[in-house]
Amino acid sequence: MSPTLRLVARRTFAAPQVRSFQTSRIAFVGKESALHNEDRAEEAERVKHEQIRKQKEGKGEWHDELASDSESIIKADRGEAGKSTSETIKELQKEGEKMANKKK
């Protein structure tokens, strides 16, 4: 056997690491649906301070305003949103009416 083949046979082959062509932008805004909202930073900061104040008082709770859309959807699917189904349906109906009135 040639010296080169012996050297290759002795070494273990390590697969090269492959870089992904996929990149993503990190967005610190919370809701994906609020990406282009100019007042989002102030709103998130206000809600965050309110949440911290309530946690210090021992009254911490879920704030949908700080969660991403994905987190809100998962929480709702699990039934952990803190609202009853009838309350949620009424809120969705009101939002639907508002959206319909905006489009007119």
PyMOL commands that place a pseudoatom at each C-alpha (Angstrom):
pseudoatom trace, name=CA, resn=MET, resi=1, chain=A, elem=C, hetatm=0, pos=[0.000, 0.000, 0.000]
pseudoatom trace, name=CA, resn=SER, resi=2, chain=A, elem=C, hetatm=0, pos=[1.332, 3.453, -0.839]
pseudoatom trace, name=CA, resn=PRO, resi=3, chain=A, elem=C, hetatm=0, pos=[2.187, 5.883, 1.973]
pseudoatom trace, name=CA, resn=THR, resi=4, chain=A, elem=C, hetatm=0, pos=[-0.590, 8.232, 0.885]
pseudoatom trace, name=CA, resn=LEU, resi=5, chain=A, elem=C, hetatm=0, pos=[-3.240, 5.503, 1.051]
pseudoatom trace, name=CA, resn=ARG, resi=6, chain=A, elem=C, hetatm=0, pos=[-2.007, 4.426, 4.491]
pseudoatom trace, name=CA, resn=LEU, resi=7, chain=A, elem=C, hetatm=0, pos=[-2.247, 8.024, 5.731]
pseudoatom trace, name=CA, resn=VAL, resi=8, chain=A, elem=C, hetatm=0, pos=[-5.769, 8.428, 4.347]
pseudoatom trace, name=CA, resn=ALA, resi=9, chain=A, elem=C, hetatm=0, pos=[-6.856, 5.070, 5.758]
pseudoatom trace, name=CA, resn=ARG, resi=10, chain=A, elem=C, hetatm=0, pos=[-5.645, 6.014, 9.253]
pseudoatom trace, name=CA, resn=ARG, resi=11, chain=A, elem=C, hetatm=0, pos=[-7.381, 9.388, 9.417]
pseudoatom trace, name=CA, resn=THR, resi=12, chain=A, elem=C, hetatm=0, pos=[-11.009, 9.675, 10.289]
pseudoatom trace, name=CA, resn=PHE, resi=13, chain=A, elem=C, hetatm=0, pos=[-13.103, 11.721, 7.961]
pseudoatom trace, name=CA, resn=ALA, resi=14, chain=A, elem=C, hetatm=0, pos=[-14.863, 14.725, 9.455]
pseudoatom trace, name=CA, resn=ALA, resi=15, chain=A, elem=C, hetatm=0, pos=[-17.653, 16.225, 7.411]
pseudoatom trace, name=CA, resn=PRO, resi=16, chain=A, elem=C, hetatm=0, pos=[-17.109, 19.907, 6.755]
pseudoatom trace, name=CA, resn=GLN, resi=17, chain=A, elem=C, hetatm=0, pos=[-19.540, 22.286, 8.382]
pseudoatom trace, name=CA, resn=VAL, resi=18, chain=A, elem=C, hetatm=0, pos=[-22.019, 23.702, 5.945]
pseudoatom trace, name=CA, resn=ARG, resi=19, chain=A, elem=C, hetatm=0, pos=[-23.146, 27.285, 6.214]
pseudoatom trace, name=CA, resn=SER, resi=20, chain=A, elem=C, hetatm=0, pos=[-26.795, 27.954, 5.773]
pseudoatom trace, name=CA, resn=PHE, resi=21, chain=A, elem=C, hetatm=0, pos=[-27.950, 30.292, 3.047]
pseudoatom trace, name=CA, resn=GLN, resi=22, chain=A, elem=C, hetatm=0, pos=[-30.940, 31.223, 5.135]
pseudoatom trace, name=CA, resn=THR, resi=23, chain=A, elem=C, hetatm=0, pos=[-30.667, 34.353, 7.220]
pseudoatom trace, name=CA, resn=SER, resi=24, chain=A, elem=C, hetatm=0, pos=[-33.190, 36.071, 9.407]
pseudoatom trace, name=CA, resn=ARG, resi=25, chain=A, elem=C, hetatm=0, pos=[-33.461, 39.487, 10.908]
pseudoatom trace, name=CA, resn=ILE, resi=26, chain=A, elem=C, hetatm=0, pos=[-33.825, 39.767, 14.657]
pseudoatom trace, name=CA, resn=ALA, resi=27, chain=A, elem=C, hetatm=0, pos=[-36.734, 41.999, 15.506]
pseudoatom trace, name=CA, resn=PHE, resi=28, chain=A, elem=C, hetatm=0, pos=[-37.273, 43.191, 19.042]
pseudoatom trace, name=CA, resn=VAL, resi=29, chain=A, elem=C, hetatm=0, pos=[-40.859, 44.286, 18.578]
pseudoatom trace, name=CA, resn=GLY, resi=30, chain=A, elem=C, hetatm=0, pos=[-42.998, 41.440, 19.881]
pseudoatom trace, name=CA, resn=LYS, resi=31, chain=A, elem=C, hetatm=0, pos=[-45.962, 41.145, 17.556]
pseudoatom trace, name=CA, resn=GLU, resi=32, chain=A, elem=C, hetatm=0, pos=[-45.138, 40.247, 13.978]
pseudoatom trace, name=CA, resn=SER, resi=33, chain=A, elem=C, hetatm=0, pos=[-48.295, 42.071, 12.918]
pseudoatom trace, name=CA, resn=ALA, resi=34, chain=A, elem=C, hetatm=0, pos=[-46.977, 45.292, 14.513]
pseudoatom trace, name=CA, resn=LEU, resi=35, chain=A, elem=C, hetatm=0, pos=[-43.641, 45.479, 12.714]
pseudoatom trace, name=CA, resn=HIS, resi=36, chain=A, elem=C, hetatm=0, pos=[-44.382, 48.766, 10.980]
pseudoatom trace, name=CA, resn=ASN, resi=37, chain=A, elem=C, hetatm=0, pos=[-46.154, 50.450, 13.872]
pseudoatom trace, name=CA, resn=GLU, resi=38, chain=A, elem=C, hetatm=0, pos=[-44.236, 53.607, 14.777]
pseudoatom trace, name=CA, resn=ASP, resi=39, chain=A, elem=C, hetatm=0, pos=[-45.544, 53.694, 18.360]
pseudoatom trace, name=CA, resn=ARG, resi=40, chain=A, elem=C, hetatm=0, pos=[-44.703, 50.048, 19.081]
pseudoatom trace, name=CA, resn=ALA, resi=41, chain=A, elem=C, hetatm=0, pos=[-41.564, 50.770, 21.108]
pseudoatom trace, name=CA, resn=GLU, resi=42, chain=A, elem=C, hetatm=0, pos=[-43.333, 53.208, 23.445]
pseudoatom trace, name=CA, resn=GLU, resi=43, chain=A, elem=C, hetatm=0, pos=[-46.316, 50.870, 23.825]
pseudoatom trace, name=CA, resn=ALA, resi=44, chain=A, elem=C, hetatm=0, pos=[-44.116, 47.868, 24.621]
pseudoatom trace, name=CA, resn=GLU, resi=45, chain=A, elem=C, hetatm=0, pos=[-42.095, 49.893, 27.124]
pseudoatom trace, name=CA, resn=ARG, resi=46, chain=A, elem=C, hetatm=0, pos=[-45.258, 51.137, 28.852]
pseudoatom trace, name=CA, resn=VAL, resi=47, chain=A, elem=C, hetatm=0, pos=[-46.734, 47.636, 29.113]
pseudoatom trace, name=CA, resn=LYS, resi=48, chain=A, elem=C, hetatm=0, pos=[-43.409, 46.235, 30.292]
pseudoatom trace, name=CA, resn=HIS, resi=49, chain=A, elem=C, hetatm=0, pos=[-43.166, 48.775, 33.137]
pseudoatom trace, name=CA, resn=GLU, resi=50, chain=A, elem=C, hetatm=0, pos=[-46.767, 48.054, 34.098]
pseudoatom trace, name=CA, resn=GLN, resi=51, chain=A, elem=C, hetatm=0, pos=[-46.033, 44.322, 34.153]
pseudoatom trace, name=CA, resn=ILE, resi=52, chain=A, elem=C, hetatm=0, pos=[-42.932, 44.801, 36.331]
pseudoatom trace, name=CA, resn=ARG, resi=53, chain=A, elem=C, hetatm=0, pos=[-44.913, 46.965, 38.758]
pseudoatom trace, name=CA, resn=LYS, resi=54, chain=A, elem=C, hetatm=0, pos=[-47.646, 44.316, 39.044]
pseudoatom trace, name=CA, resn=GLN, resi=55, chain=A, elem=C, hetatm=0, pos=[-45.085, 41.540, 39.533]
pseudoatom trace, name=CA, resn=LYS, resi=56, chain=A, elem=C, hetatm=0, pos=[-43.527, 43.441, 42.433]
pseudoatom trace, name=CA, resn=GLU, resi=57, chain=A, elem=C, hetatm=0, pos=[-47.001, 43.647, 43.991]
pseudoatom trace, name=CA, resn=GLY, resi=58, chain=A, elem=C, hetatm=0, pos=[-47.450, 39.904, 43.490]
pseudoatom trace, name=CA, resn=LYS, resi=59, chain=A, elem=C, hetatm=0, pos=[-50.130, 40.333, 40.842]
pseudoatom trace, name=CA, resn=GLY, resi=60, chain=A, elem=C, hetatm=0, pos=[-48.182, 39.249, 37.768]
pseudoatom trace, name=CA, resn=GLU, resi=61, chain=A, elem=C, hetatm=0, pos=[-50.223, 38.147, 34.781]
pseudoatom trace, name=CA, resn=TRP, resi=62, chain=A, elem=C, hetatm=0, pos=[-49.957, 37.349, 31.086]
pseudoatom trace, name=CA, resn=HIS, resi=63, chain=A, elem=C, hetatm=0, pos=[-49.646, 40.384, 28.819]
pseudoatom trace, name=CA, resn=ASP, resi=64, chain=A, elem=C, hetatm=0, pos=[-50.628, 39.660, 25.272]
pseudoatom trace, name=CA, resn=GLU, resi=65, chain=A, elem=C, hetatm=0, pos=[-49.197, 43.036, 24.216]
pseudoatom trace, name=CA, resn=LEU, resi=66, chain=A, elem=C, hetatm=0, pos=[-45.652, 41.859, 24.988]
pseudoatom trace, name=CA, resn=ALA, resi=67, chain=A, elem=C, hetatm=0, pos=[-46.008, 38.423, 23.395]
pseudoatom trace, name=CA, resn=SER, resi=68, chain=A, elem=C, hetatm=0, pos=[-45.394, 37.599, 19.768]
pseudoatom trace, name=CA, resn=ASP, resi=69, chain=A, elem=C, hetatm=0, pos=[-48.275, 36.504, 17.555]
pseudoatom trace, name=CA, resn=SER, resi=70, chain=A, elem=C, hetatm=0, pos=[-46.989, 32.928, 17.740]
pseudoatom trace, name=CA, resn=GLU, resi=71, chain=A, elem=C, hetatm=0, pos=[-46.925, 32.948, 21.538]
pseudoatom trace, name=CA, resn=SER, resi=72, chain=A, elem=C, hetatm=0, pos=[-50.439, 34.372, 21.652]
pseudoatom trace, name=CA, resn=ILE, resi=73, chain=A, elem=C, hetatm=0, pos=[-51.740, 31.705, 19.279]
pseudoatom trace, name=CA, resn=ILE, resi=74, chain=A, elem=C, hetatm=0, pos=[-50.165, 28.876, 21.285]
pseudoatom trace, name=CA, resn=LYS, resi=75, chain=A, elem=C, hetatm=0, pos=[-51.524, 30.295, 24.534]
pseudoatom trace, name=CA, resn=ALA, resi=76, chain=A, elem=C, hetatm=0, pos=[-55.006, 30.534, 23.009]
pseudoatom trace, name=CA, resn=ASP, resi=77, chain=A, elem=C, hetatm=0, pos=[-54.818, 26.997, 21.579]
pseudoatom trace, name=CA, resn=ARG, resi=78, chain=A, elem=C, hetatm=0, pos=[-53.953, 25.652, 25.010]
pseudoatom trace, name=CA, resn=GLY, resi=79, chain=A, elem=C, hetatm=0, pos=[-56.828, 27.575, 26.557]
pseudoatom trace, name=CA, resn=GLU, resi=80, chain=A, elem=C, hetatm=0, pos=[-54.464, 29.542, 28.794]
pseudoatom trace, name=CA, resn=ALA, resi=81, chain=A, elem=C, hetatm=0, pos=[-55.359, 32.997, 27.543]
pseudoatom trace, name=CA, resn=GLY, resi=82, chain=A, elem=C, hetatm=0, pos=[-57.198, 33.815, 30.758]
pseudoatom trace, name=CA, resn=LYS, resi=83, chain=A, elem=C, hetatm=0, pos=[-60.419, 34.740, 29.006]
pseudoatom trace, name=CA, resn=SER, resi=84, chain=A, elem=C, hetatm=0, pos=[-63.482, 32.657, 28.489]
pseudoatom trace, name=CA, resn=THR, resi=85, chain=A, elem=C, hetatm=0, pos=[-64.434, 31.578, 25.002]
pseudoatom trace, name=CA, resn=SER, resi=86, chain=A, elem=C, hetatm=0, pos=[-67.482, 33.854, 24.930]
pseudoatom trace, name=CA, resn=GLU, resi=87, chain=A, elem=C, hetatm=0, pos=[-65.353, 36.887, 25.899]
pseudoatom trace, name=CA, resn=THR, resi=88, chain=A, elem=C, hetatm=0, pos=[-62.839, 36.043, 23.201]
pseudoatom trace, name=CA, resn=ILE, resi=89, chain=A, elem=C, hetatm=0, pos=[-65.563, 35.633, 20.586]
pseudoatom trace, name=CA, resn=LYS, resi=90, chain=A, elem=C, hetatm=0, pos=[-67.090, 39.003, 21.526]
pseudoatom trace, name=CA, resn=GLU, resi=91, chain=A, elem=C, hetatm=0, pos=[-63.692, 40.692, 21.261]
pseudoatom trace, name=CA, resn=LEU, resi=92, chain=A, elem=C, hetatm=0, pos=[-63.056, 39.111, 17.859]
pseudoatom trace, name=CA, resn=GLN, resi=93, chain=A, elem=C, hetatm=0, pos=[-66.475, 40.237, 16.644]
pseudoatom trace, name=CA, resn=LYS, resi=94, chain=A, elem=C, hetatm=0, pos=[-65.751, 43.804, 17.769]
pseudoatom trace, name=CA, resn=GLU, resi=95, chain=A, elem=C, hetatm=0, pos=[-62.365, 43.734, 16.036]
pseudoatom trace, name=CA, resn=GLY, resi=96, chain=A, elem=C, hetatm=0, pos=[-64.031, 42.419, 12.877]
pseudoatom trace, name=CA, resn=GLU, resi=97, chain=A, elem=C, hetatm=0, pos=[-66.560, 45.247, 12.965]
pseudoatom trace, name=CA, resn=LYS, resi=98, chain=A, elem=C, hetatm=0, pos=[-63.776, 47.814, 13.407]
pseudoatom trace, name=CA, resn=MET, resi=99, chain=A, elem=C, hetatm=0, pos=[-61.829, 46.381, 10.476]
pseudoatom trace, name=CA, resn=ALA, resi=100, chain=A, elem=C, hetatm=0, pos=[-64.949, 46.358, 8.298]
pseudoatom trace, name=CA, resn=ASN, resi=101, chain=A, elem=C, hetatm=0, pos=[-65.668, 49.993, 9.178]
pseudoatom trace, name=CA, resn=LYS, resi=102, chain=A, elem=C, hetatm=0, pos=[-62.074, 51.007, 8.412]
pseudoatom trace, name=CA, resn=LYS, resi=103, chain=A, elem=C, hetatm=0, pos=[-62.247, 49.495, 4.934]
pseudoatom trace, name=CA, resn=LYS, resi=104, chain=A, elem=C, hetatm=0, pos=[-65.411, 51.454, 4.062]
for i in range(1, 104): cmd.bond("trace and resi %d" % i, "trace and resi %d" % (i + 1))
show_as sticks, trace
zoom trace
